[in-house]
């Protein structure tokens, strides 16, 4: 196996104990896990990277992709000699975890939390558990064109899907997320989106031997609950928890319930 891509990786850390590695979603950064750093950091060793291409981890690569991000996760685990870590992957972060496991194995991990994510985001005639409303390859191509053409407009049009339908656009959390997303580089985000659209980890899920927590929002505008029901049936040691009032970002929308669920899961083995 070739050596991982090497570039600076900013990692926020807090606490001691079992390592919990929190992987953020697309076009966000580690700071989106602020409510977890505050609470879970009292019991665990939290490591919260800004994945390459995001916020403090700038990556000058001709084609930034999911494997680059998974290589960074591998380097973080290896250089810190972490063992028994629980990886928490929100949205794209779960796909990074899938790629890491597919290429580097599960030996360094003791558990995996998949937060509101599927194994393949693009739907086709035989797969309907990708992004809601039959999001097809042609829809992804149009989204890429919009990202590259006018990143600010793309962010403002897509941001509502980050939260439950009940979340007002005037809510402070909504306004904060908008400002943070606008600060990204549209070209880098488009490259990552294109890579994410290429991934298909349906084959991997039945091979997971780790304990897995499927944690999702009941009002997610990106993924139907059927996605998580399906994953619960194909992952051997998985259990599912739905936070009914949350959308695609349960860790931000219902942090107390989310933190309690993750804490109980990580302390159980």
Secondary structure, DSSP 8 states (H G I E B T S, - for coil): ----------EEEE--SSEEEEE--TT--GGGGHHHHHHHTTTSEEEEE--TTBTTB----SS--HHHHHHHHHHHHHHTT--SEEEEEETHHHHHHHHHHHHH-STTEEEEEEES--S-S--BTTB--SSTTT--HHHHHHHHHHHHH-HHHHHHHHGGGGS-TT--TTSHHHHHHHHHHHTS-HHHHHHHHHHHHH---HHHHTT--SEEEEEEETT-SSS-HHHHHHHHHHSTTEEEEEETT--S-HHHHSHHHHHHHHHHHHT--
